[in-house]
Amino acid sequence: MAYSNTPPEHDTPCRVDPDLFYPEDDDYTTTQIETAKEACDNCWFKVRCRELGEHERHGVWGGTTPAERGFCL
C-alpha cells in the first residue's frame, strides 16, 4: 500500500488503516511494524505524530513502537 506525502484533506495512514498501527493486545508482527513504519516515513504528519505519541504506551506513532519510546510491554 503506497501513501502520499500530500494530505488528501486530513487523512493519514493510521486513519486509513488503524488496525496496522494499533493492533489488538499490542500483538505486532515484524512485517506489521515494518509496514507501519514505511507508511509513517511517507506521512506528512510524522513529526507532529511522534511528538503526540511520545507518552503513548500503545500503537505505532510517528514511526516509533512502544519499545522505541521506552515502554516495555
mmCIF file of the N, C-alpha and C atoms, coordinates in Angstrom:
data_MODEL
# 
_entry.id   MODEL 
# 
loop_
_atom_site.group_PDB 
_atom_site.id 
_atom_site.type_symbol 
_atom_site.label_atom_id 
_atom_site.label_alt_id 
_atom_site.label_comp_id 
_atom_site.label_asym_id 
_atom_site.label_entity_id 
_atom_site.label_seq_id 
_atom_site.pdbx_PDB_ins_code 
_atom_site.Cartn_x 
_atom_site.Cartn_y 
_atom_site.Cartn_z 
_atom_site.occupancy 
_atom_site.B_iso_or_equiv 
_atom_site.pdbx_formal_charge 
_atom_site.auth_seq_id 
_atom_site.auth_comp_id 
_atom_site.auth_asym_id 
_atom_site.auth_atom_id 
_atom_site.pdbx_PDB_model_num 
ATOM 1   N N  . MET A 1 1  ? 0.850  -1.176 0.000  1.00 0.00 ? 1  MET A N  1 
ATOM 2   C CA . MET A 1 1  ? 0.000  0.000  0.000  1.00 0.00 ? 1  MET A CA 1 
ATOM 3   C C  . MET A 1 1  ? 0.892  1.235  0.000  1.00 0.00 ? 1  MET A C  1 
ATOM 4   N N  . ALA A 1 2  ? 0.701  2.127  -0.908 1.00 0.00 ? 2  ALA A N  1 
ATOM 5   C CA . ALA A 1 2  ? 1.504  3.337  -1.005 1.00 0.00 ? 2  ALA A CA 1 
ATOM 6   C C  . ALA A 1 2  ? 0.747  4.508  -0.385 1.00 0.00 ? 2  ALA A C  1 
ATOM 7   N N  . TYR A 1 3  ? 1.478  5.362  0.288  1.00 0.00 ? 3  TYR A N  1 
ATOM 8   C CA . TYR A 1 3  ? 0.894  6.538  0.904  1.00 0.00 ? 3  TYR A CA 1 
ATOM 9   C C  . TYR A 1 3  ? 1.576  7.767  0.329  1.00 0.00 ? 3  TYR A C  1 
ATOM 10  N N  . SER A 1 4  ? 0.836  8.822  0.225  1.00 0.00 ? 4  SER A N  1 
ATOM 11  C CA . SER A 1 4  ? 1.332  10.050 -0.384 1.00 0.00 ? 4  SER A CA 1 
ATOM 12  C C  . SER A 1 4  ? 1.813  11.021 0.680  1.00 0.00 ? 4  SER A C  1 
ATOM 13  N N  . ASN A 1 5  ? 2.764  11.861 0.326  1.00 0.00 ? 5  ASN A N  1 
ATOM 14  C CA . ASN A 1 5  ? 3.214  12.925 1.214  1.00 0.00 ? 5  ASN A CA 1 
ATOM 15  C C  . ASN A 1 5  ? 2.231  14.085 1.246  1.00 0.00 ? 5  ASN A C  1 
ATOM 16  N N  . THR A 1 6  ? 1.333  14.149 0.303  1.00 0.00 ? 6  THR A N  1 
ATOM 17  C CA . THR A 1 6  ? 0.367  15.232 0.220  1.00 0.00 ? 6  THR A CA 1 
ATOM 18  C C  . THR A 1 6  ? -0.916 14.828 0.923  1.00 0.00 ? 6  THR A C  1 
ATOM 19  N N  . PRO A 1 7  ? -1.353 15.623 1.903  1.00 0.00 ? 7  PRO A N  1 
ATOM 20  C CA . PRO A 1 7  ? -2.551 15.250 2.650  1.00 0.00 ? 7  PRO A CA 1 
ATOM 21  C C  . PRO A 1 7  ? -3.833 15.388 1.840  1.00 0.00 ? 7  PRO A C  1 
ATOM 22  N N  . PRO A 1 8  ? -4.554 14.288 1.597  1.00 0.00 ? 8  PRO A N  1 
ATOM 23  C CA . PRO A 1 8  ? -5.874 14.392 0.982  1.00 0.00 ? 8  PRO A CA 1 
ATOM 24  C C  . PRO A 1 8  ? -6.863 14.729 2.097  1.00 0.00 ? 8  PRO A C  1 
ATOM 25  N N  . GLU A 1 9  ? -7.121 15.991 2.255  1.00 0.00 ? 9  GLU A N  1 
ATOM 26  C CA . GLU A 1 9  ? -7.840 16.517 3.405  1.00 0.00 ? 9  GLU A CA 1 
ATOM 27  C C  . GLU A 1 9  ? -6.933 16.298 4.620  1.00 0.00 ? 9  GLU A C  1 
ATOM 28  N N  . HIS A 1 10 ? -7.346 15.455 5.544  1.00 0.00 ? 10 HIS A N  1 
ATOM 29  C CA . HIS A 1 10 ? -6.506 15.213 6.720  1.00 0.00 ? 10 HIS A CA 1 
ATOM 30  C C  . HIS A 1 10 ? -6.254 13.732 6.925  1.00 0.00 ? 10 HIS A C  1 
ATOM 31  N N  . ASP A 1 11 ? -6.353 12.946 5.881  1.00 0.00 ? 11 ASP A N  1 
ATOM 32  C CA . ASP A 1 11 ? -6.099 11.518 6.016  1.00 0.00 ? 11 ASP A CA 1 
ATOM 33  C C  . ASP A 1 11 ? -4.620 11.249 6.258  1.00 0.00 ? 11 ASP A C  1 
ATOM 34  N N  . THR A 1 12 ? -4.368 10.398 7.195  1.00 0.00 ? 12 THR A N  1 
ATOM 35  C CA . THR A 1 12 ? -3.034 9.900  7.469  1.00 0.00 ? 12 THR A CA 1 
ATOM 36  C C  . THR A 1 12 ? -3.112 8.383  7.383  1.00 0.00 ? 12 THR A C  1 
ATOM 37  N N  . PRO A 1 13 ? -1.996 7.706  7.161  1.00 0.00 ? 13 PRO A N  1 
ATOM 38  C CA . PRO A 1 13 ? -2.043 6.245  7.037  1.00 0.00 ? 13 PRO A CA 1 
ATOM 39  C C  . PRO A 1 13 ? -2.712 5.557  8.222  1.00 0.00 ? 13 PRO A C  1 
ATOM 40  N N  . CYS A 1 14 ? -2.508 6.061  9.421  1.00 0.00 ? 14 CYS A N  1 
ATOM 41  C CA . CYS A 1 14 ? -3.097 5.417  10.603 1.00 0.00 ? 14 CYS A CA 1 
ATOM 42  C C  . CYS A 1 14 ? -4.614 5.582  10.647 1.00 0.00 ? 14 CYS A C  1 
ATOM 43  N N  . ARG A 1 15 ? -5.136 6.605  9.987  1.00 0.00 ? 15 ARG A N  1 
ATOM 44  C CA . ARG A 1 15 ? -6.596 6.775  9.926  1.00 0.00 ? 15 ARG A CA 1 
ATOM 45  C C  . ARG A 1 15 ? -7.189 5.914  8.828  1.00 0.00 ? 15 ARG A C  1 
ATOM 46  N N  . VAL A 1 16 ? -6.394 5.653  7.791  1.00 0.00 ? 16 VAL A N  1 
ATOM 47  C CA . VAL A 1 16 ? -6.862 4.826  6.687  1.00 0.00 ? 16 VAL A CA 1 
ATOM 48  C C  . VAL A 1 16 ? -6.860 3.351  7.087  1.00 0.00 ? 16 VAL A C  1 
ATOM 49  N N  . ASP A 1 17 ? -5.845 2.928  7.858  1.00 0.00 ? 17 ASP A N  1 
ATOM 50  C CA . ASP A 1 17 ? -5.687 1.526  8.246  1.00 0.00 ? 17 ASP A CA 1 
ATOM 51  C C  . ASP A 1 17 ? -5.302 1.425  9.730  1.00 0.00 ? 17 ASP A C  1 
ATOM 52  N N  . PRO A 1 18 ? -6.204 1.765  10.651 1.00 0.00 ? 18 PRO A N  1 
ATOM 53  C CA . PRO A 1 18 ? -5.855 1.794  12.075 1.00 0.00 ? 18 PRO A CA 1 
ATOM 54  C C  . PRO A 1 18 ? -5.407 0.451  12.646 1.00 0.00 ? 18 PRO A C  1 
ATOM 55  N N  . ASP A 1 19 ? -5.906 -0.652 12.117 1.00 0.00 ? 19 ASP A N  1 
ATOM 56  C CA . ASP A 1 19 ? -5.506 -1.958 12.647 1.00 0.00 ? 19 ASP A CA 1 
ATOM 57  C C  . ASP A 1 19 ? -4.020 -2.219 12.460 1.00 0.00 ? 19 ASP A C  1 
ATOM 58  N N  . LEU A 1 20 ? -3.431 -1.626 11.442 1.00 0.00 ? 20 LEU A N  1 
ATOM 59  C CA . LEU A 1 20 ? -1.999 -1.777 11.212 1.00 0.00 ? 20 LEU A CA 1 
ATOM 60  C C  . LEU A 1 20 ? -1.190 -1.085 12.308 1.00 0.00 ? 20 LEU A C  1 
ATOM 61  N N  . PHE A 1 21 ? -1.651 0.053  12.755 1.00 0.00 ? 21 PHE A N  1 
ATOM 62  C CA . PHE A 1 21 ? -0.912 0.866  13.716 1.00 0.00 ? 21 PHE A CA 1 
ATOM 63  C C  . PHE A 1 21 ? -1.276 0.591  15.166 1.00 0.00 ? 21 PHE A C  1 
ATOM 64  N N  . TYR A 1 22 ? -2.456 0.059  15.401 1.00 0.00 ? 22 TYR A N  1 
ATOM 65  C CA . TYR A 1 22 ? -2.934 -0.177 16.766 1.00 0.00 ? 22 TYR A CA 1 
ATOM 66  C C  . TYR A 1 22 ? -3.527 -1.585 16.862 1.00 0.00 ? 22 TYR A C  1 
ATOM 67  N N  . PRO A 1 23 ? -2.683 -2.618 16.794 1.00 0.00 ? 23 PRO A N  1 
ATOM 68  C CA . PRO A 1 23 ? -3.209 -3.982 16.836 1.00 0.00 ? 23 PRO A CA 1 
ATOM 69  C C  . PRO A 1 23 ? -3.764 -4.323 18.215 1.00 0.00 ? 23 PRO A C  1 
ATOM 70  N N  . GLU A 1 24 ? -4.725 -5.243 18.228 1.00 0.00 ? 24 GLU A N  1 
ATOM 71  C CA . GLU A 1 24 ? -5.300 -5.692 19.488 1.00 0.00 ? 24 GLU A CA 1 
ATOM 72  C C  . GLU A 1 24 ? -4.225 -6.308 20.350 1.00 0.00 ? 24 GLU A C  1 
ATOM 73  N N  . ASP A 1 25 ? -4.249 -6.035 21.632 1.00 0.00 ? 25 ASP A N  1 
ATOM 74  C CA . ASP A 1 25 ? -3.312 -6.603 22.601 1.00 0.00 ? 25 ASP A CA 1 
ATOM 75  C C  . ASP A 1 25 ? -1.849 -6.309 22.262 1.00 0.00 ? 25 ASP A C  1 
ATOM 76  N N  . ASP A 1 26 ? -1.602 -5.278 21.482 1.00 0.00 ? 26 ASP A N  1 
ATOM 77  C CA . ASP A 1 26 ? -0.234 -4.928 21.091 1.00 0.00 ? 26 ASP A CA 1 
ATOM 78  C C  . ASP A 1 26 ? 0.521  -6.117 20.525 1.00 0.00 ? 26 ASP A C  1 
ATOM 79  N N  . ASP A 1 27 ? -0.185 -6.956 19.792 1.00 0.00 ? 27 ASP A N  1 
ATOM 80  C CA . ASP A 1 27 ? 0.402  -8.153 19.205 1.00 0.00 ? 27 ASP A CA 1 
ATOM 81  C C  . ASP A 1 27 ? 0.911  -7.820 17.802 1.00 0.00 ? 27 ASP A C  1 
ATOM 82  N N  . TYR A 1 28 ? 2.109  -7.252 17.732 1.00 0.00 ? 28 TYR A N  1 
ATOM 83  C CA . TYR A 1 28 ? 2.705  -6.835 16.473 1.00 0.00 ? 28 TYR A CA 1 
ATOM 84  C C  . TYR A 1 28 ? 3.500  -7.969 15.840 1.00 0.00 ? 28 TYR A C  1 
ATOM 85  N N  . THR A 1 29 ? 3.455  -8.051 14.525 1.00 0.00 ? 29 THR A N  1 
ATOM 86  C CA . THR A 1 29 ? 4.371  -8.919 13.799 1.00 0.00 ? 29 THR A CA 1 
ATOM 87  C C  . THR A 1 29 ? 5.470  -8.037 13.232 1.00 0.00 ? 29 THR A C  1 
ATOM 88  N N  . THR A 1 30 ? 6.598  -8.629 12.915 1.00 0.00 ? 30 THR A N  1 
ATOM 89  C CA . THR A 1 30 ? 7.701  -7.855 12.336 1.00 0.00 ? 30 THR A CA 1 
ATOM 90  C C  . THR A 1 30 ? 7.261  -7.185 11.048 1.00 0.00 ? 30 THR A C  1 
ATOM 91  N N  . THR A 1 31 ? 6.521  -7.908 10.237 1.00 0.00 ? 31 THR A N  1 
ATOM 92  C CA . THR A 1 31 ? 6.035  -7.346 8.970  1.00 0.00 ? 31 THR A CA 1 
ATOM 93  C C  . THR A 1 31 ? 5.107  -6.167 9.217  1.00 0.00 ? 31 THR A C  1 
ATOM 94  N N  . GLN A 1 32 ? 4.254  -6.288 10.200 1.00 0.00 ? 32 GLN A N  1 
ATOM 95  C CA . GLN A 1 32 ? 3.310  -5.215 10.522 1.00 0.00 ? 32 GLN A CA 1 
ATOM 96  C C  . GLN A 1 32 ? 4.065  -3.958 10.966 1.00 0.00 ? 32 GLN A C  1 
ATOM 97  N N  . ILE A 1 33 ? 5.066  -4.122 11.806 1.00 0.00 ? 33 ILE A N  1 
ATOM 98  C CA . ILE A 1 33 ? 5.847  -2.970 12.266 1.00 0.00 ? 33 ILE A CA 1 
ATOM 99  C C  . ILE A 1 33 ? 6.562  -2.315 11.092 1.00 0.00 ? 33 ILE A C  1 
ATOM 100 N N  . GLU A 1 34 ? 7.186  -3.118 10.236 1.00 0.00 ? 34 GLU A N  1 
ATOM 101 C CA . GLU A 1 34 ? 7.892  -2.569 9.078  1.00 0.00 ? 34 GLU A CA 1 
ATOM 102 C C  . GLU A 1 34 ? 6.951  -1.828 8.140  1.00 0.00 ? 34 GLU A C  1 
ATOM 103 N N  . THR A 1 35 ? 5.766  -2.389 7.920  1.00 0.00 ? 35 THR A N  1 
ATOM 104 C CA . THR A 1 35 ? 4.783  -1.755 7.042  1.00 0.00 ? 35 THR A CA 1 
ATOM 105 C C  . THR A 1 35 ? 4.292  -0.441 7.635  1.00 0.00 ? 35 THR A C  1 
ATOM 106 N N  . ALA A 1 36 ? 4.006  -0.446 8.937  1.00 0.00 ? 36 ALA A N  1 
ATOM 107 C CA . ALA A 1 36 ? 3.548  0.776  9.601  1.00 0.00 ? 36 ALA A CA 1 
ATOM 108 C C  . ALA A 1 36 ? 4.629  1.853  9.550  1.00 0.00 ? 36 ALA A C  1 
ATOM 109 N N  . LYS A 1 37 ? 5.877  1.473  9.817  1.00 0.00 ? 37 LYS A N  1 
ATOM 110 C CA . LYS A 1 37 ? 6.971  2.449  9.788  1.00 0.00 ? 37 LYS A CA 1 
ATOM 111 C C  . LYS A 1 37 ? 7.176  3.012  8.383  1.00 0.00 ? 37 LYS A C  1 
ATOM 112 N N  . GLU A 1 38 ? 7.041  2.164  7.380  1.00 0.00 ? 38 GLU A N  1 
ATOM 113 C CA . GLU A 1 38 ? 7.169  2.630  5.997  1.00 0.00 ? 38 GLU A CA 1 
ATOM 114 C C  . GLU A 1 38 ? 6.085  3.656  5.675  1.00 0.00 ? 38 GLU A C  1 
ATOM 115 N N  . ALA A 1 39 ? 4.879  3.372  6.131  1.00 0.00 ? 39 ALA A N  1 
ATOM 116 C CA . ALA A 1 39 ? 3.778  4.315  5.913  1.00 0.00 ? 39 ALA A CA 1 
ATOM 117 C C  . ALA A 1 39 ? 4.057  5.631  6.641  1.00 0.00 ? 39 ALA A C  1 
ATOM 118 N N  . CYS A 1 40 ? 4.602  5.548  7.858  1.00 0.00 ? 40 CYS A N  1 
ATOM 119 C CA . CYS A 1 40 ? 4.933  6.753  8.614  1.00 0.00 ? 40 CYS A CA 1 
ATOM 120 C C  . CYS A 1 40 ? 6.008  7.575  7.900  1.00 0.00 ? 40 CYS A C  1 
ATOM 121 N N  . ASP A 1 41 ? 6.976  6.884  7.316  1.00 0.00 ? 41 ASP A N  1 
ATOM 122 C CA . ASP A 1 41 ? 8.059  7.592  6.628  1.00 0.00 ? 41 ASP A CA 1 
ATOM 123 C C  . ASP A 1 41 ? 7.537  8.474  5.505  1.00 0.00 ? 41 ASP A C  1 
ATOM 124 N N  . ASN A 1 42 ? 6.417  8.094  4.921  1.00 0.00 ? 42 ASN A N  1 
ATOM 125 C CA . ASN A 1 42 ? 5.839  8.846  3.804  1.00 0.00 ? 42 ASN A CA 1 
ATOM 126 C C  . ASN A 1 42 ? 4.675  9.742  4.224  1.00 0.00 ? 42 ASN A C  1 
ATOM 127 N N  . CYS A 1 43 ? 4.456  9.867  5.508  1.00 0.00 ? 43 CYS A N  1 
ATOM 128 C CA . CYS A 1 43 ? 3.301  10.626 6.007  1.00 0.00 ? 43 CYS A CA 1 
ATOM 129 C C  . CYS A 1 43 ? 3.677  12.084 6.275  1.00 0.00 ? 43 CYS A C  1 
ATOM 130 N N  . TRP A 1 44 ? 2.814  12.973 5.869  1.00 0.00 ? 44 TRP A N  1 
ATOM 131 C CA . TRP A 1 44 ? 3.025  14.405 6.052  1.00 0.00 ? 44 TRP A CA 1 
ATOM 132 C C  . TRP A 1 44 ? 2.960  14.828 7.529  1.00 0.00 ? 44 TRP A C  1 
ATOM 133 N N  . PHE A 1 45 ? 2.398  13.989 8.398  1.00 0.00 ? 45 PHE A N  1 
ATOM 134 C CA . PHE A 1 45 ? 2.172  14.337 9.796  1.00 0.00 ? 45 PHE A CA 1 
ATOM 135 C C  . PHE A 1 45 ? 3.170  13.662 10.746 1.00 0.00 ? 45 PHE A C  1 
ATOM 136 N N  . LYS A 1 46 ? 4.176  12.993 10.218 1.00 0.00 ? 46 LYS A N  1 
ATOM 137 C CA . LYS A 1 46 ? 5.076  12.147 11.007 1.00 0.00 ? 46 LYS A CA 1 
ATOM 138 C C  . LYS A 1 46 ? 5.716  12.861 12.203 1.00 0.00 ? 46 LYS A C  1 
ATOM 139 N N  . VAL A 1 47 ? 6.281  14.020 12.004 1.00 0.00 ? 47 VAL A N  1 
ATOM 140 C CA . VAL A 1 47 ? 6.995  14.709 13.085 1.00 0.00 ? 47 VAL A CA 1 
ATOM 141 C C  . VAL A 1 47 ? 6.042  15.052 14.225 1.00 0.00 ? 47 VAL A C  1 
ATOM 142 N N  . ARG A 1 48 ? 4.922  15.633 13.888 1.00 0.00 ? 48 ARG A N  1 
ATOM 143 C CA . ARG A 1 48 ? 3.941  16.005 14.930 1.00 0.00 ? 48 ARG A CA 1 
ATOM 144 C C  . ARG A 1 48 ? 3.363  14.764 15.595 1.00 0.00 ? 48 ARG A C  1 
ATOM 145 N N  . CYS A 1 49 ? 3.145  13.712 14.825 1.00 0.00 ? 49 CYS A N  1 
ATOM 146 C CA . CYS A 1 49 ? 2.621  12.460 15.364 1.00 0.00 ? 49 CYS A CA 1 
ATOM 147 C C  . CYS A 1 49 ? 3.584  11.876 16.400 1.00 0.00 ? 49 CYS A C  1 
ATOM 148 N N  . ARG A 1 50 ? 4.865  11.895 16.078 1.00 0.00 ? 50 ARG A N  1 
ATOM 149 C CA . ARG A 1 50 ? 5.867  11.383 17.022 1.00 0.00 ? 50 ARG A CA 1 
ATOM 150 C C  . ARG A 1 50 ? 5.830  12.187 18.321 1.00 0.00 ? 50 ARG A C  1 
ATOM 151 N N  . GLU A 1 51 ? 5.670  13.492 18.213 1.00 0.00 ? 51 GLU A N  1 
ATOM 152 C CA . GLU A 1 51 ? 5.569  14.335 19.408 1.00 0.00 ? 51 GLU A CA 1 
ATOM 153 C C  . GLU A 1 51 ? 4.329  13.971 20.222 1.00 0.00 ? 51 GLU A C  1 
ATOM 154 N N  . LEU A 1 52 ? 3.204  13.816 19.548 1.00 0.00 ? 52 LEU A N  1 
ATOM 155 C CA . LEU A 1 52 ? 1.952  13.489 20.229 1.00 0.00 ? 52 LEU A CA 1 
ATOM 156 C C  . LEU A 1 52 ? 1.991  12.113 20.875 1.00 0.00 ? 52 LEU A C  1 
ATOM 157 N N  . GLY A 1 53 ? 2.707  11.175 20.257 1.00 0.00 ? 53 GLY A N  1 
ATOM 158 C CA . GLY A 1 53 ? 2.747  9.804  20.753 1.00 0.00 ? 53 GLY A CA 1 
ATOM 159 C C  . GLY A 1 53 ? 3.842  9.518  21.752 1.00 0.00 ? 53 GLY A C  1 
ATOM 160 N N  . GLU A 1 54 ? 4.599  10.522 22.108 1.00 0.00 ? 54 GLU A N  1 
ATOM 161 C CA . GLU A 1 54 ? 5.749  10.329 22.994 1.00 0.00 ? 54 GLU A CA 1 
ATOM 162 C C  . GLU A 1 54 ? 5.408  9.562  24.275 1.00 0.00 ? 54 GLU A C  1 
ATOM 163 N N  . HIS A 1 55 ? 4.248  9.799  24.830 1.00 0.00 ? 55 HIS A N  1 
ATOM 164 C CA . HIS A 1 55 ? 3.873  9.160  26.097 1.00 0.00 ? 55 HIS A CA 1 
ATOM 165 C C  . HIS A 1 55 ? 2.813  8.073  25.923 1.00 0.00 ? 55 HIS A C  1 
ATOM 166 N N  . GLU A 1 56 ? 2.553  7.692  24.688 1.00 0.00 ? 56 GLU A N  1 
ATOM 167 C CA . GLU A 1 56 ? 1.559  6.647  24.414 1.00 0.00 ? 56 GLU A CA 1 
ATOM 168 C C  . GLU A 1 56 ? 2.190  5.262  24.577 1.00 0.00 ? 56 GLU A C  1 
ATOM 169 N N  . ARG A 1 57 ? 1.514  4.398  25.307 1.00 0.00 ? 57 ARG A N  1 
ATOM 170 C CA . ARG A 1 57 ? 2.021  3.053  25.575 1.00 0.00 ? 57 ARG A CA 1 
ATOM 171 C C  . ARG A 1 57 ? 1.615  2.052  24.496 1.00 0.00 ? 57 ARG A C  1 
ATOM 172 N N  . HIS A 1 58 ? 0.761  2.448  23.575 1.00 0.00 ? 58 HIS A N  1 
ATOM 173 C CA . HIS A 1 58 ? 0.255  1.530  22.560 1.00 0.00 ? 58 HIS A CA 1 
ATOM 174 C C  . HIS A 1 58 ? 0.310  2.179  21.183 1.00 0.00 ? 58 HIS A C  1 
ATOM 175 N N  . GLY A 1 59 ? 0.545  1.356  20.188 1.00 0.00 ? 59 GLY A N  1 
ATOM 176 C CA . GLY A 1 59 ? 0.484  1.811  18.809 1.00 0.00 ? 59 GLY A CA 1 
ATOM 177 C C  . GLY A 1 59 ? 1.807  2.323  18.262 1.00 0.00 ? 59 GLY A C  1 
ATOM 178 N N  . VAL A 1 60 ? 1.850  2.397  16.940 1.00 0.00 ? 60 VAL A N  1 
ATOM 179 C CA . VAL A 1 60 ? 2.984  2.993  16.239 1.00 0.00 ? 60 VAL A CA 1 
ATOM 180 C C  . VAL A 1 60 ? 2.642  4.464  16.024 1.00 0.00 ? 60 VAL A C  1 
ATOM 181 N N  . TRP A 1 61 ? 3.477  5.335  16.549 1.00 0.00 ? 61 TRP A N  1 
ATOM 182 C CA . TRP A 1 61 ? 3.262  6.782  16.465 1.00 0.00 ? 61 TRP A CA 1 
ATOM 183 C C  . TRP A 1 61 ? 4.481  7.417  15.827 1.00 0.00 ? 61 TRP A C  1 
ATOM 184 N N  . GLY A 1 62 ? 4.317  8.092  14.725 1.00 0.00 ? 62 GLY A N  1 
ATOM 185 C CA . GLY A 1 62 ? 5.426  8.774  14.071 1.00 0.00 ? 62 GLY A CA 1 
ATOM 186 C C  . GLY A 1 62 ? 6.582  7.846  13.731 1.00 0.00 ? 62 GLY A C  1 
ATOM 187 N N  . GLY A 1 63 ? 6.262  6.605  13.442 1.00 0.00 ? 63 GLY A N  1 
ATOM 188 C CA . GLY A 1 63 ? 7.288  5.643  13.059 1.00 0.00 ? 63 GLY A CA 1 
ATOM 189 C C  . GLY A 1 63 ? 8.003  4.989  14.226 1.00 0.00 ? 63 GLY A C  1 
ATOM 190 N N  . THR A 1 64 ? 7.488  5.154  15.454 1.00 0.00 ? 64 THR A N  1 
ATOM 191 C CA . THR A 1 64 ? 8.116  4.525  16.610 1.00 0.00 ? 64 THR A CA 1 
ATOM 192 C C  . THR A 1 64 ? 7.147  3.562  17.292 1.00 0.00 ? 64 THR A C  1 
ATOM 193 N N  . THR A 1 65 ? 7.702  2.484  17.797 1.00 0.00 ? 65 THR A N  1 
ATOM 194 C CA . THR A 1 65 ? 6.922  1.487  18.534 1.00 0.00 ? 65 THR A CA 1 
ATOM 195 C C  . THR A 1 65 ? 6.942  1.838  20.025 1.00 0.00 ? 65 THR A C  1 
ATOM 196 N N  . PRO A 1 66 ? 6.076  1.213  20.808 1.00 0.00 ? 66 PRO A N  1 
ATOM 197 C CA . PRO A 1 66 ? 6.131  1.463  22.267 1.00 0.00 ? 66 PRO A CA 1 
ATOM 198 C C  . PRO A 1 66 ? 7.528  1.182  22.847 1.00 0.00 ? 66 PRO A C  1 
ATOM 199 N N  . ALA A 1 67 ? 8.176  0.119  22.400 1.00 0.00 ? 67 ALA A N  1 
ATOM 200 C CA . ALA A 1 67 ? 9.510  -0.213 22.911 1.00 0.00 ? 67 ALA A CA 1 
ATOM 201 C C  . ALA A 1 67 ? 10.519 0.882  22.561 1.00 0.00 ? 67 ALA A C  1 
ATOM 202 N N  . GLU A 1 68 ? 10.407 1.434  21.363 1.00 0.00 ? 68 GLU A N  1 
ATOM 203 C CA . GLU A 1 68 ? 11.313 2.507  20.952 1.00 0.00 ? 68 GLU A CA 1 
ATOM 204 C C  . GLU A 1 68 ? 11.054 3.802  21.710 1.00 0.00 ? 68 GLU A C  1 
ATOM 205 N N  . ARG A 1 69 ? 9.848  3.932  22.226 1.00 0.00 ? 69 ARG A N  1 
ATOM 206 C CA . ARG A 1 69 ? 9.512  5.104  23.033 1.00 0.00 ? 69 ARG A CA 1 
ATOM 207 C C  . ARG A 1 69 ? 9.798  4.861  24.510 1.00 0.00 ? 69 ARG A C  1 
ATOM 208 N N  . GLY A 1 70 ? 10.384 3.692  24.836 1.00 0.00 ? 70 GLY A N  1 
ATOM 209 C CA . GLY A 1 70 ? 10.787 3.407  26.214 1.00 0.00 ? 70 GLY A CA 1 
ATOM 210 C C  . GLY A 1 70 ? 9.799  2.627  27.043 1.00 0.00 ? 70 GLY A C  1 
ATOM 211 N N  . PHE A 1 71 ? 8.777  2.060  26.410 1.00 0.00 ? 71 PHE A N  1 
ATOM 212 C CA . PHE A 1 71 ? 7.795  1.269  27.153 1.00 0.00 ? 71 PHE A CA 1 
ATOM 213 C C  . PHE A 1 71 ? 8.048  -0.216 26.937 1.00 0.00 ? 71 PHE A C  1 
ATOM 214 N N  . CYS A 1 72 ? 8.113  -0.945 28.010 1.00 0.00 ? 72 CYS A N  1 
ATOM 215 C CA . CYS A 1 72 ? 8.233  -2.408 27.924 1.00 0.00 ? 72 CYS A CA 1 
ATOM 216 C C  . CYS A 1 72 ? 6.849  -2.986 28.140 1.00 0.00 ? 72 CYS A C  1 
ATOM 217 N N  . LEU A 1 73 ? 6.370  -3.727 27.155 1.00 0.00 ? 73 LEU A N  1 
ATOM 218 C CA . LEU A 1 73 ? 5.019  -4.291 27.262 1.00 0.00 ? 73 LEU A CA 1 
ATOM 219 C C  . LEU A 1 73 ? 5.085  -5.770 27.522 1.00 0.00 ? 73 LEU A C  1 
# 
